Structures are given as structure tokens and as C-alpha cells.
Amino acid sequence: MPFALNKNVAEAQSQRIFRLTPEKRQVPRVKISIGGRFMLEDRSEHGGTACEASIQGLAIESDAKGRLGERIVGYFYTIGRVEGKVVRLTEKGFVIEMVTTTLKRDRLANQLTWLANRDILNLPEDRRHDRIVPRNPRVDVRNLSDAGTITAGHIIDISRSGAAVSVKGDFKVGDEIVLGTTPAFVVRAFDGGVATEFHAAVPDAMFSVEIRL
């Protein structure tokens, strides 16, 4: 096993392993794909996908467009809470300049370093199954434990056994829910969403970015 890791490291030398420190003034951007939710100044909430990040800025893809200079507050899975103002509009969304503390920048730097080097070094995911981000992340979330209330959600990522979903509402561990047409139950509730486990695993033939729950 050590040999395999050393081999991966050696092969990565030509790919220039990414190093990121909070002290750098010009911080390289890291390509990511992490779902979450954000709030505009009018207090409307929207789903989105963080597609590129540095310790200074975050590019977000969403149908909801922010205005230049508008303050954005959001939560993105693994990154956590983000806050900043819109500094650039893009074809699919916008870019915010983040307001962070020194501690938050240090944590974000470590997270982005891991994400940047994971594919280069062929490092394993620390989860039971590989996870994907669907091409269409929108999903209706029906809470059967709350009179069947339906809320619009945004899929953060999916594994063969479950999904993390950004959704507003009062969810508790053990709640029976339906994601689209897929029955599941809540295994963890976090700030801005829930982690769920499906009643039945997703078949390999259906497990792709084109998946619709």
C-alpha cells in the first residue's frame, strides 16, 4: 500500500501538486462542484453550486442572479457558511468576494488544498461510496413525517446509498421523506439541509450525473 501511494505521488510531480497557504496574495482558484443554498439581500433563498473557489472568492452557478455589490450569505456543503459581495456576473451565475476571519481562511485553505490534490494523488473519498453531483440538482422534498409537506430542494451530491440535500425546513433524524419519487429517511440534519439514506441502493446503470430521483 505505501508503494502505491509513493507511486501516485511520484506520478503527480509532473502535474505540480497544488499548495495553498493563507499568506499568499494571489491565490490560485480550485475547480469544485459543491451544492448549497444562499440568500440574496431581499431575503429570498436559492439553491446553487459552488464551481470554483479560492480563499478570497467563490464562483456560484444558479438560476438566481445577484446584483453587482449585493451582499450574499450562504451555506455550501463541506465549505460551510460563506458571506461576501457580488463582484462579477457570469453566464451561469456570479462571483463573490468573501468576507472571512483568519481562522476560516486557514480552514478553507486546507479544504481547497485537499480538493485540488485529491484527483492528482488518486486519494480515496472518506465515504462509503463515491458521490456525484447531478446535472440537474433540483428536487422536490416531501416530508412524510410532517403531513407530506413539499419543499423545493437542491441536491448537493448523491451516492448509491443516499444523498445530501440543501433544503429549508424543520427536519429531524429519522424523518421519512421522498426525494422526487425516491423514498428515503433523514440520517443527519445540518445547517441548511439534510443527509439522507435511500430505502434501496441506486442501481449502477442509473448512477451518473444524469440521474433524476
Backbone hydrogen bonds in HBPLUS format (Angstrom, degrees):
<---DONOR---> <-ACCEPTOR-->    atom                        ^
c    i                          cat <-CA-CA->   ^        H-A-AA   ^      H-
h    n   atom  resd res      DA  || num        DHA   H-A  angle D-A-AA Bond
n    s   type  num  typ     dist DA aas  dist angle  dist       angle   num
A0005-LEU N   A0001-MET O   3.13 MM   4  6.47 158.7  2.18 153.1 158.3     1
A0006-ASN N   A0002-PRO O   2.88 MM   4  6.11 162.0  1.91 152.8 158.0     2
A0007-LYS N   A0003-PHE O   2.84 MM   4  6.05 151.5  1.92 146.2 154.5     3
A0008-ASN N   A0004-ALA O   2.97 MM   4  6.25 154.0  2.04 144.4 151.2     4
A0009-VAL N   A0005-LEU O   2.90 MM   4  6.20 157.0  1.95 150.3 156.7     5
A0010-ALA N   A0006-ASN O   2.84 MM   4  6.06 159.7  1.88 149.3 154.8     6
A0011-GLU N   A0007-LYS O   2.90 MM   4  6.12 160.8  1.94 150.8 155.6     7
A0012-ALA N   A0008-ASN O   3.01 MM   4  6.14 132.9  2.24 137.0 149.7     8
A0012-ALA N   A0009-VAL O   3.08 MM   3  5.03 128.5  2.35  92.5 106.8     9
A0013-GLN N   A0010-ALA O   3.21 MM   3  5.47 154.8  2.28 104.5 111.8    10
A0015-GLN N   A0012-ALA O   2.81 MM   3  5.03 142.9  1.95 105.3 117.5    11
A0016-ARG N   A0013-GLN O   3.15 MM   3  5.31 163.7  2.17 108.8 111.8    12
A0024-LYS N   A0021-THR O   3.12 MM   3  5.81 163.1  2.15 121.5 125.8    13
A0030-VAL N   A0053-ALA O   2.78 MM  23  5.28 164.1  1.80 149.4 154.2    14
A0053-ALA N   A0030-VAL O   2.96 MM  23  5.28 152.5  2.03 139.4 148.1    15
A0032-ILE N   A0051-CYS O   3.05 MM  19  4.82 169.1  2.06 112.7 116.2    16
A0034-ILE N   A0050-ALA O   3.08 MM  16  5.12 161.2  2.12 141.2 147.0    17
A0050-ALA N   A0034-ILE O   2.73 MM  16  5.12 160.1  1.76 159.7 152.8    18
A0077-TYR N   A0035-GLY O   3.17 MM  42  6.25 152.2  2.25 164.7 167.9    19
A0036-GLY N   A0048-GLY O   3.00 MM  12  5.62 135.4  2.20 165.2 162.6    20
A0048-GLY N   A0036-GLY O   3.05 MM  12  5.62 154.2  2.12 144.6 143.0    21
A0037-ARG N   A0075-TYR O   2.98 MM  38  5.54 152.3  2.06 153.0 157.4    22
A0075-TYR N   A0037-ARG O   2.78 MM  38  5.54 159.0  1.82 164.0 169.0    23
A0038-PHE N   A0046-HIS O   2.91 MM   8  5.56 153.5  1.98 155.0 163.8    24
A0046-HIS N   A0038-PHE O   2.94 MM   8  5.56 156.6  1.99 159.5 167.2    25
A0039-MET N   A0073-VAL O   2.66 MM  34  5.36 156.6  1.71 157.9 165.6    26
A0073-VAL N   A0039-MET O   3.33 MM  34  5.36 164.3  2.35 145.1 149.8    27
A0040-LEU N   A0044-SER O   3.08 MM   4  5.67 158.4  2.13 159.3 162.2    28
A0043-ARG N   A0040-LEU O   2.92 MM   3  5.32 155.3  1.98 118.6 122.0    29
A0049-THR N   A0061-GLU O   2.94 MM  12  5.18 157.6  1.99 145.7 153.1    30
A0061-GLU N   A0049-THR O   2.85 MM  12  5.18 169.4  1.86 147.2 149.8    31
A0051-CYS N   A0059-ALA O   2.93 MM   8  5.75 153.5  2.00 148.2 156.7    32
A0059-ALA N   A0052-GLU O   2.81 MM   7  5.06 173.3  1.81 153.7 155.6    33
A0054-SER N   A0057-GLY O   2.91 MM   3  5.27 154.9  1.97 159.9 156.1    34
A0098-MET N   A0056-GLN O   2.77 MM  42  5.51 151.3  1.85 141.2 149.7    35
A0058-LEU N   A0096-ILE O   2.98 MM  38  5.39 151.3  2.07 146.9 154.9    36
A0096-ILE N   A0058-LEU O   2.88 MM  38  5.39 165.3  1.90 151.3 153.3    37
A0060-ILE N   A0094-PHE O   2.85 MM  34  5.57 173.6  1.86 178.0 179.0    38
A0094-PHE N   A0060-ILE O   3.04 MM  34  5.57 155.7  2.11 153.8 161.5    39
A0062-SER N   A0092-LYS O   2.95 MM  30  6.30 153.5  2.02 152.8 158.0    40
A0070-GLU N   A0067-ARG O   2.89 MM   3  5.25 162.8  1.92 135.9 136.9    41
A0069-GLY N   A0086-VAL O   2.75 MM  17  4.97 168.8  1.76 140.7 144.0    42
A0086-VAL N   A0070-GLU O   2.90 MM  16  5.39 151.5  1.98 144.4 152.4    43
A0072-ILE N   A0084-GLY O   2.71 MM  12  5.44 170.2  1.72 165.8 167.7    44
A0084-GLY N   A0072-ILE O   3.02 MM  12  5.44 152.2  2.10 152.8 158.3    45
A0074-GLY N   A0082-VAL O   2.91 MM   8  5.20 165.3  1.93 148.5 150.5    46
A0082-VAL N   A0074-GLY O   2.84 MM   8  5.20 161.8  1.87 137.6 140.5    47
A0076-PHE N   A0080-GLY O   2.99 MM   4  5.15 165.0  2.01 134.0 134.3    48
A0079-ILE N   A0076-PHE O   2.99 MM   3  5.41 126.4  2.29 120.5 136.2    49
A0080-GLY N   A0076-PHE O   2.63 MM   4  5.15 166.0  1.65 165.9 162.0    50
A0099-VAL N   A0083-GLU O   2.74 MM  16  5.70 165.2  1.76 149.8 151.6    51
A0085-LYS N   A0097-GLU O   3.20 MM  12  5.56 145.4  2.32 141.7 142.6    52
A0097-GLU N   A0085-LYS O   2.88 MM  12  5.56 157.5  1.93 157.7 157.5    53
A0087-VAL N   A0095-VAL O   2.87 MM   8  5.92 161.7  1.90 155.6 161.5    54
A0095-VAL N   A0088-ARG O   2.75 MM   7  5.14 153.9  1.82 158.4 159.6    55
A0090-THR N   A0093-GLY O   2.97 MM   3  5.06 175.7  1.97 121.3 121.8    56
A0105-ARG N   A0101-THR O   2.96 MM   4  6.23 156.2  2.01 151.1 157.7    57
A0106-ASP N   A0102-THR O   3.01 MM   4  6.26 154.7  2.07 147.5 154.0    58
A0107-ARG N   A0103-LEU O   3.08 MM   4  6.36 162.5  2.11 151.4 155.4    59
A0108-LEU N   A0104-LYS O   2.90 MM   4  6.06 159.6  1.95 148.7 154.9    60
A0109-ALA N   A0105-ARG O   2.83 MM   4  5.95 153.3  1.91 146.3 153.7    61
A0110-ASN N   A0106-ASP O   3.14 MM   4  6.42 157.8  2.19 147.3 152.0    62
A0111-GLN N   A0107-ARG O   3.02 MM   4  6.28 158.5  2.07 148.0 154.1    63
A0112-LEU N   A0108-LEU O   2.88 MM   4  6.05 164.2  1.90 155.0 158.6    64
A0113-THR N   A0109-ALA O   2.97 MM   4  6.08 151.0  2.06 143.8 152.0    65
A0114-TRP N   A0110-ASN O   3.09 MM   4  6.33 157.6  2.14 145.6 150.8    66
A0115-LEU N   A0111-GLN O   3.03 MM   4  6.32 164.6  2.05 149.8 153.7    67
A0116-ALA N   A0112-LEU O   2.87 MM   4  5.98 156.9  1.93 147.0 153.2    68
A0117-ASN N   A0113-THR O   3.07 MM   4  6.18 151.1  2.15 145.9 152.7    69
A0118-ARG N   A0114-TRP O   2.91 MM   4  5.76 131.2  2.15 149.7 161.1    70
A0121-LEU N   A0117-ASN O   2.94 MM   4  6.04 163.9  1.97 160.2 162.8    71
A0122-ASN N   A0118-ARG O   2.98 MM   4  5.79 110.2  2.48 132.8 149.0    72
A0123-LEU N   A0118-ARG O   2.99 MM   5  5.10 158.3  2.04 146.3 151.0    73
A0122-ASN N   A0119-ASP O   3.30 MM   3  4.90 148.9  2.40  91.4 100.4    74
A0132-ILE N   A0158-ILE O   2.81 MM  26  5.34 153.7  1.88 148.3 154.5    75
A0158-ILE N   A0132-ILE O   2.78 MM  26  5.34 153.7  1.84 152.2 161.4    76
A0135-ARG N   A0209-VAL O   2.62 MM  74  5.27 171.2  1.63 150.9 148.1    77
A0155-ILE N   A0137-PRO O   2.68 MM  18  4.73 174.3  1.68 143.1 142.9    78
A0139-VAL N   A0153-GLY O   3.10 MM  14  5.14 156.9  2.15 132.2 129.9    79
A0153-GLY N   A0139-VAL O   2.69 MM  14  5.14 152.1  1.77 158.4 168.3    80
A0180-GLY N   A0140-ASP O   2.87 MM  40  5.17 165.9  1.89 163.3 161.8    81
A0141-VAL N   A0151-THR O   2.79 MM  10  5.17 167.2  1.80 153.3 157.6    82
A0151-THR N   A0141-VAL O   2.86 MM  10  5.17 156.3  1.91 139.4 146.5    83
A0142-ARG N   A0178-VAL O   2.95 MM  36  5.03 171.0  1.96 147.3 149.9    84
A0178-VAL N   A0142-ARG O   2.83 MM  36  5.03 141.0  1.98 138.2 149.5    85
A0143-ASN N   A0149-THR O   2.81 MM   6  5.30 163.0  1.84 153.3 155.3    86
A0146-ASP N   A0143-ASN O   3.06 MM   3  5.37 161.2  2.09 111.6 115.8    87
A0148-GLY N   A0143-ASN O   2.93 MM   5  4.91 125.0  2.24 143.9 143.2    88
A0144-LEU N   A0176-GLU O   2.83 MM  32  5.40 128.3  2.10 140.2 155.6    89
A0149-THR N   A0146-ASP O   3.20 MM   3  5.96 157.3  2.25 121.6 126.4    90
A0154-HIS N   A0166-SER O   2.89 MM  12  5.05 151.3  1.98 144.4 153.3    91
A0166-SER N   A0154-HIS O   2.79 MM  12  5.05 169.7  1.80 154.8 151.4    92
A0156-ILE N   A0164-ALA O   2.76 MM   8  5.31 156.1  1.81 144.0 150.0    93
A0164-ALA N   A0157-ASP O   2.98 MM   7  5.53 161.7  2.01 155.1 160.6    94
A0159-SER N   A0162-GLY O   2.78 MM   3  5.30 176.9  1.78 163.0 163.6    95
A0202-VAL N   A0160-ARG O   2.76 MM  42  4.68 159.1  1.80 135.4 142.5    96
A0198-PHE N   A0161-SER O   2.78 MM  37  5.63 157.6  1.83 135.9 143.8    97
A0163-ALA N   A0196-THR O   3.22 MM  33  5.30 135.8  2.43 113.2 125.4    98
A0196-THR N   A0163-ALA O   2.78 MM  33  5.30 158.7  1.82 153.7 161.2    99
A0165-VAL N   A0194-VAL O   2.84 MM  29  5.46 168.9  1.85 167.5 171.0   100
A0194-VAL N   A0165-VAL O   2.89 MM  29  5.46 153.3  1.96 154.4 162.3   101
A0167-VAL N   A0192-GLY O   3.06 MM  25  6.09 134.0  2.28 122.1 135.2   102
A0175-ASP N   A0172-LYS O   3.02 MM   3  5.67 163.6  2.05 142.6 143.1   103
A0174-GLY N   A0186-VAL O   2.78 MM  12  5.11 165.3  1.80 138.7 143.6   104
A0186-VAL N   A0175-ASP O   2.97 MM  11  5.34 153.7  2.04 146.1 154.4   105
A0177-ILE N   A0184-ALA O   2.92 MM   7  5.41 170.4  1.93 143.9 146.6   106
A0184-ALA N   A0177-ILE O   2.91 MM   7  5.41 160.7  1.95 154.6 150.7   107
A0179-LEU N   A0182-THR O   2.82 MM   3  5.01 159.4  1.86 150.1 143.9   108
A0182-THR N   A0179-LEU O   2.88 MM   3  5.01 169.8  1.89 125.5 126.7   109
A0181-THR N   A0213-LEU O   2.76 MM  32  5.91 169.1  1.78 124.7 128.5   110
A0199-HIS N   A0183-PRO O   3.24 MM  16  6.05 155.4  2.30 140.5 136.7   111
A0185-PHE N   A0197-GLU O   3.00 MM  12  5.57 147.6  2.11 141.6 150.7   112
A0197-GLU N   A0185-PHE O   2.94 MM  12  5.57 154.7  2.00 153.8 161.5   113
A0187-VAL N   A0195-ALA O   2.88 MM   8  5.76 164.9  1.90 147.8 152.8   114
A0188-ARG N   A0195-ALA O   3.26 MM   7  5.01 146.4  2.38 143.0 136.9   115
A0195-ALA N   A0188-ARG O   2.71 MM   7  5.01 164.7  1.73 153.9 156.7   116
A0190-PHE N   A0193-GLY O   2.97 MM   3  5.48 164.3  2.00 141.7 146.5   117
A0193-GLY N   A0190-PHE O   3.09 MM   3  5.48 175.0  2.10 131.5 130.0   118
A0206-MET N   A0203-PRO O   2.98 MM   3  5.49 147.3  2.08 113.9 123.2   119
A0207-PHE N   A0204-ASP O   3.15 MM   3  5.14 147.9  2.26 100.7 110.2   120
A0208-SER N   A0206-MET O   3.03 MM   2  6.01 116.0  2.46 114.7  98.5   121
A0211-ILE N   A0208-SER O   3.03 MM   3  5.56 164.6  2.05 123.7 124.8   122
